[in-house]
Amino acid sequence: MTISERARQLLAARTPFVHARVVRAQPPASAYPGDEAILLADGTIEGFVGGQCAQNSVRKAALGALQAGESVLLRVLPDGDVHFPEAPGACVVVNPCLSGGALEIFLTRSCRRR
């Protein structure tokens, strides 16, 4: 089942979820722009938007987006002195992985109204 098909299934069932899509990846990173996943209220991730190092940050931000009812741009940046352009309004987390890659992931809260 594709991510789009799963999203339609969840919408039809009126199940809240977050659609996550990688919009920018700075190598070395395991995810690429266009990679996507569905995140459920129980923390389940269906799909791929980054490796083990990014998953906890994505999960935490997605659960926050579900609770707040808002979409958010998540920036997962490497630890250190690497400079990245400012992104006002984005949620920024520091990734402790040694790879040094960076990801920007747009998290969209979705739930059909009753």
C-alpha positions in Angstrom: 0.0 0.0 0.0 1.4 3.4 -0.9 1.5 6.3 1.5 -1.2 8.1 -0.5 -3.5 5.0 -0.3 -2.9 4.7 3.5 -3.7 8.4 3.9 -7.0 8.0 2.1 -7.8 5.0 4.2 -7.1 6.9 7.5 -9.1 9.9 6.3 -12.1 7.7 5.4 -11.9 6.2 8.9 -11.5 9.7 10.5 -8.3 8.6 12.1 -6.0 11.5 13.0 -2.4 11.2 11.5 0.5 13.3 10.4 1.9 13.1 6.9 5.6 13.7 6.9 7.5 14.5 3.7 11.3 15.2 3.4 11.6 18.6 1.6 15.4 19.0 1.9 18.2 16.6 2.7 21.9 17.6 3.1 24.2 14.7 2.6 25.2 12.5 4.2 21.6 11.6 5.0 19.7 8.4 4.6 16.6 10.1 3.4 16.0 12.0 0.2 13.6 14.8 -0.8 10.2 13.3 -1.5 10.6 10.4 1.0 7.4 10.3 3.1 5.7 8.6 6.0 2.5 8.4 8.0 2.7 8.9 11.7 -0.1 7.7 14.0 -1.1 8.9 17.4 0.4 5.8 19.0 3.8 6.8 17.6 3.8 4.2 14.8 5.7 5.3 11.7 4.6 3.9 8.3 7.1 4.8 5.6 10.5 6.4 5.7 11.7 9.9 6.4 15.1 9.3 7.9 17.2 6.7 9.7 17.2 5.7 13.4 18.8 9.0 14.4 16.0 11.1 12.9 13.1 8.9 13.8 12.7 9.9 17.5 12.8 13.6 16.6 10.2 13.1 13.8 8.0 11.1 16.1 8.1 13.7 18.9 7.4 16.6 16.5 4.6 14.7 14.8 2.9 13.9 18.1 3.2 17.5 19.0 1.6 18.5 15.6 -1.3 16.1 16.2 -1.9 17.5 19.7 -1.7 21.1 18.5 -3.7 20.6 15.4 -1.0 22.4 13.3 1.5 21.6 10.6 5.1 22.3 11.2 8.5 22.3 9.4 10.9 20.2 11.3 14.6 20.9 10.8 16.9 18.0 12.0 20.4 19.5 12.1 23.8 18.0 13.0 25.5 18.9 16.2 28.4 21.3 15.9 29.4 24.6 14.3 27.8 24.0 10.9 25.9 27.1 9.7 22.3 26.7 8.3 20.1 29.5 7.1 17.4 30.7 9.5 13.9 29.4 9.1 11.5 31.4 11.3 8.7 29.4 12.6 10.4 26.0 12.1 11.0 23.5 14.8 14.7 22.9 15.1 16.3 19.8 16.7 19.9 18.8 17.0 20.7 15.3 15.7 23.4 13.6 17.7 24.3 11.2 14.8 27.8 11.2 13.6 26.9 11.3 9.9 26.6 15.1 9.9 23.6 15.2 7.5 20.6 17.5 7.9 16.9 17.0 7.0 14.0 19.3 6.7 10.7 17.5 7.0 7.2 19.1 6.6 4.7 17.6 9.0 1.1 18.0 8.0 -1.6 17.1 10.5 -4.6 15.4 8.8 -8.0 14.4 10.0 -11.3 14.6 8.2 -13.8 16.7 10.2 -16.9 14.8 11.4 
